[in-house]
Amino acid sequence: MAEKGELKSEVIKDVLGRRVVLTTERGKRPHDAKAPQRAEKSVPPEKCFFCPGNEHMTPPEIDRIEKGGKWEIRCFPNKFPAFMQTSKKAYGRHEIIVETPDHKKTLSELSNENIADYFIMVQRRMESAKKDHLLKYSCMFKNEGAVAGASLEHTHSQFAAFSFVPAFVKKIEKKEKAFSRLEKSHKSTIYAQNEGFFAFCPKASRFHFETWIVPKEGTSSILDLKQDRLVLLASVLKQAVGAIDSATGFGPYNIIFHSAPHEGKTFPFHLQILPRISTWAGFELATDIVMVSAVPRHSAKLLGSLCKQGD
């Protein structure tokens, strides 16, 4: 039964105007599928394209960050790019960033320092892309798990820069004032925070355990963050992904970095973590409205408790 005063079905809009149907009754449907469990990696390190010793198996390296004389993070061109500098109709760059040499680890198992260095690599790639005046936007994202779009098991991210600004990004660009009110309007679903950033489950979450990480002071791009704030962002991201991994059995997810276009001045910088433990079906494809059964404040309560367990 729904809690007293809680609607069984409700249509909610998020800060970007997207509609979600929150319908707790549909969470009671029978399912044959088992809850996701952490999958064992089938490819051994010696055959992994992204493991140390196999650097010759990737395109020539663009950049790296080293620790103790060995690489901690590597960047190289995507072997199968969507955007290329040789293409007239899809001009741009498409690169791979490998966050760790450890074949077994995923993002939540890296140190805060390692994640902060990962952010530094992201900054370097965006700074490099901005020097090419034909490139207008940099898209940074992470696909974790096959369901989320990752074709290789070793944890990694992708960076793409291209010659136009997507319409959806332009829409976000106009919502800076709305984002400045999120800390107050989502107080009940904030489950991790520090002096620089807070993580919360949006009231109109499109995915179970969906999480946004937002700065507590106005920031347009990850390029605006100095080392101390990168460390704060790394801490909140590690807590959030760690809690989501615990809740989903290391299920698949996407992480999206939303930063200002190259020529943009004001923009609500934030990260989105989108767990992919449910599948969009006919209703979503027919209406562009997402149907969900998980109550965001319940998700936030669980994630918050898991963050405390990890302290």
C-alpha positions in Angstrom: 0.0 0.0 0.0 1.1 3.5 -0.6 2.0 5.5 2.5 -0.6 7.8 4.0 -0.8 11.0 1.9 1.4 9.5 -0.8 -0.1 9.2 -4.3 0.0 5.9 -6.1 0.4 7.6 -9.4 1.6 11.2 -10.1 3.0 13.1 -13.1 6.0 15.2 -12.1 8.2 17.6 -14.1 11.9 17.9 -13.6 13.9 21.1 -13.7 14.3 20.7 -17.4 10.6 20.2 -18.1 10.8 16.5 -18.7 7.8 14.5 -17.4 7.9 11.4 -15.3 5.0 9.2 -14.2 5.7 8.1 -10.6 3.5 5.0 -10.2 4.3 3.0 -7.1 1.7 0.4 -7.9 3.7 -0.8 -10.9 6.6 -1.7 -8.6 4.5 -4.6 -7.4 4.4 -6.3 -10.8 5.8 -9.8 -10.9 9.2 -10.2 -12.5 11.1 -13.2 -13.7 14.4 -11.5 -13.8 16.7 -11.7 -10.8 18.2 -8.7 -9.1 21.5 -7.7 -10.8 24.7 -9.2 -9.3 28.3 -8.1 -9.9 29.4 -9.8 -13.1 32.8 -11.5 -13.2 35.0 -10.1 -15.9 35.4 -12.7 -18.7 38.5 -11.2 -20.3 41.8 -11.8 -18.5 44.2 -8.8 -18.0 46.7 -10.1 -20.4 44.2 -9.9 -23.2 42.6 -6.6 -22.1 43.2 -3.6 -24.5 43.3 -1.2 -21.5 45.6 -3.1 -19.1 49.3 -2.2 -18.4 51.6 -4.0 -20.8 49.1 -3.8 -23.6 49.5 -0.2 -24.5 50.4 -1.2 -28.1 46.9 -2.6 -28.5 45.3 0.9 -28.4 45.8 3.9 -30.8 48.8 6.1 -30.0 48.5 7.7 -26.6 47.5 11.4 -26.4 48.1 12.1 -22.7 48.7 10.3 -19.4 49.0 11.0 -15.7 51.6 9.0 -13.9 52.2 7.9 -10.3 55.4 6.3 -9.1 56.7 6.1 -12.7 53.7 4.2 -14.0 50.6 5.4 -15.6 47.5 6.0 -13.5 45.3 7.4 -16.2 45.7 7.2 -20.0 44.0 9.0 -22.9 44.0 7.9 -26.5 41.8 8.2 -29.6 38.8 5.9 -29.8 39.6 3.2 -32.3 36.0 3.4 -33.6 35.2 7.1 -33.5 31.9 8.8 -34.1 33.7 12.2 -34.7 36.9 12.6 -36.7 39.1 15.6 -37.6 39.2 14.2 -41.2 35.4 14.2 -41.5 33.7 17.2 -43.1 30.2 16.1 -41.9 31.1 14.8 -38.5 34.2 16.9 -37.6 35.5 16.5 -34.1 37.3 14.3 -31.6 36.4 11.0 -29.9 38.7 9.8 -27.2 39.0 7.1 -24.5 40.1 7.9 -20.9 41.1 4.9 -18.8 40.7 5.9 -15.2 42.8 3.1 -13.7 45.3 0.4 -14.7 43.5 -2.0 -12.3 41.5 -4.4 -14.4 39.2 -5.4 -11.5 38.3 -2.1 -10.1 35.5 0.2 -11.0 35.0 3.9 -10.2 33.7 3.6 -6.7 36.7 1.5 -5.7 39.3 4.1 -6.7 40.8 6.6 -4.2 39.6 10.2 -4.0 43.0 11.2 -5.3 42.7 8.9 -8.3 39.2 10.3 -9.1 40.5 13.9 -8.7 43.3 13.0 -11.2 40.7 11.6 -13.5 38.9 15.0 -13.4 42.2 16.7 -14.2 42.5 14.6 -17.3 39.0 15.6 -18.3 40.0 19.2 -17.8 43.0 18.7 -20.0 41.0 17.2 -22.8 38.4 20.0 -22.7 41.1 22.7 -22.7 42.7 21.0 -25.7 39.4 20.8 -27.6 38.6 24.5 -26.9 41.8 25.5 -28.8 40.2 24.2 -32.0 37.7 27.0 -32.8 35.7 24.7 -35.1 34.7 22.7 -32.0 31.8 24.1 -30.0 31.0 21.5 -27.4 32.7 18.8 -25.3 30.7 15.8 -24.2 32.2 13.7 -21.4 30.5 10.5 -20.3 31.0 7.1 -18.8 29.3 3.9 -19.7 29.7 1.2 -17.0 28.5 -2.2 -18.0 27.2 -3.7 -21.2 23.6 -2.6 -20.6 24.8 1.0 -20.3 26.7 0.8 -23.6 30.2 -0.3 -22.6 31.7 -2.6 -25.1 34.8 -3.4 -23.0 34.9 -4.6 -19.4 37.9 -2.6 -18.1 36.3 0.6 -16.6 36.8 3.6 -18.8 35.1 6.9 -20.0 34.7 8.6 -23.4 35.3 12.2 -24.4 33.8 13.7 -27.6 34.1 17.2 -29.0 32.2 18.4 -32.0 31.2 21.4 -34.1 27.7 22.1 -32.8 25.9 22.6 -29.5 23.1 20.1 -29.0 19.6 21.5 -28.5 19.2 19.8 -25.2 22.4 21.4 -23.9 21.0 24.8 -25.0 17.9 24.0 -22.9 20.0 23.3 -19.9 21.9 26.5 -20.4 18.7 28.5 -19.8 18.0 26.8 -16.5 20.8 28.2 -14.3 18.4 30.0 -11.9 16.4 26.8 -11.5 19.5 24.8 -10.6 20.4 27.4 -8.0 17.3 26.4 -6.1 17.9 22.6 -6.1 19.6 22.5 -2.8 16.6 24.0 -1.1 13.9 22.3 -3.1 15.5 18.8 -2.8 16.5 19.0 0.8 14.6 15.7 1.6 16.5 13.7 -1.1 20.1 15.0 -0.5 22.0 12.0 0.8 25.7 13.0 0.4 27.4 16.4 0.6 30.4 18.4 1.7 31.2 22.1 1.6 31.5 22.1 -2.2 28.9 19.7 -3.6 25.7 17.8 -2.8 24.3 14.6 -4.2 20.5 14.0 -4.4 17.8 11.9 -6.1 15.7 14.3 -8.3 12.0 14.3 -7.4 11.3 13.5 -11.1 14.0 10.7 -11.3 13.8 8.8 -14.6 15.8 5.9 -13.2 15.9 4.0 -9.9 18.6 5.6 -7.8 19.1 8.4 -10.3 21.5 10.9 -8.7 22.6 14.4 -9.6 25.7 16.0 -8.1 25.5 19.8 -8.1 28.0 22.5 -6.8 26.9 24.6 -3.8 28.2 27.8 -5.6 27.7 28.8 -9.2 30.0 26.9 -11.6 29.7 26.8 -15.4 32.2 24.1 -16.2 34.5 21.5 -14.7 37.2 23.8 -16.1 36.3 26.3 -13.4 37.2 23.9 -10.6 40.6 24.3 -8.9 42.4 21.3 -7.2 40.6 21.8 -3.8 37.2 21.7 -5.4 38.1 18.7 -7.6 38.9 16.8 -4.5 35.5 17.7 -3.0 33.8 16.7 -6.1 35.7 13.4 -6.2 34.7 12.7 -2.6 30.9 13.1 -3.3 31.1 11.2 -6.5 32.9 8.3 -4.8 30.2 8.2 -2.1 27.3 8.4 -4.5 28.6 5.7 -6.9 29.7 3.5 -4.0 26.2 3.7 -2.5 24.6 3.0 -5.9 27.0 0.0 -6.5 26.0 -1.4 -3.1 22.3 -0.9 -3.8 22.3 -2.4 -7.3 25.0 -5.1 -6.9 27.4 -3.1 -9.1 24.7 -2.7 -11.8 25.3 -0.8 -15.0 25.1 3.0 -15.1 26.0 6.1 -17.1 27.6 9.2 -15.8 27.2 12.4 -17.7 29.3 15.6 -17.2 27.2 18.7 -18.1 29.5 21.6 -18.7 29.1 24.9 -20.6 29.6 24.9 -24.4 33.1 26.2 -25.4 31.8 29.8 -26.0 29.2 29.7 -23.1 29.6 32.0 -20.1 26.9 30.8 -17.7 25.7 27.3 -17.3 24.6 25.0 -14.4 27.5 22.5 -14.3 26.5 19.2 -12.7 27.0 15.5 -13.0 24.2 12.9 -13.5 24.5 9.3 -12.5 21.9 7.2 -14.3 21.6 3.5 -13.1 20.4 1.3 -15.9 18.7 -1.4 -13.9 15.4 -1.0 -15.6 14.5 -0.9 -19.3 12.6 1.9 -21.1 9.8 0.2 -23.0 6.9 1.1 -25.4 5.4 3.9 -23.2 8.7 5.8 -23.0 9.4 5.4 -26.7 5.8 6.4 -27.6 5.6 9.5 -25.4 9.1 10.6 -24.3 7.7 10.4 -20.8 9.4 7.9 -18.4 7.3 5.6 -16.1 9.0 4.8 -12.8 8.0 3.0 -9.6 10.7 4.1 -7.2 10.0 7.0 -4.9 13.0 9.3 -4.9 13.0 10.0 -1.2 13.0 6.3 -0.4 16.0 5.8 -2.8 17.8 8.7 -1.2 17.2 7.3 2.3 18.7 3.9 1.3 21.6 5.5 -0.5 22.3 7.7 2.5 22.4 4.7 4.8 24.8 3.0 2.5 27.0 6.1 2.4 27.2 5.9 6.2 28.1 2.2 6.1 31.0 3.1 3.8 32.5 5.7 6.1 
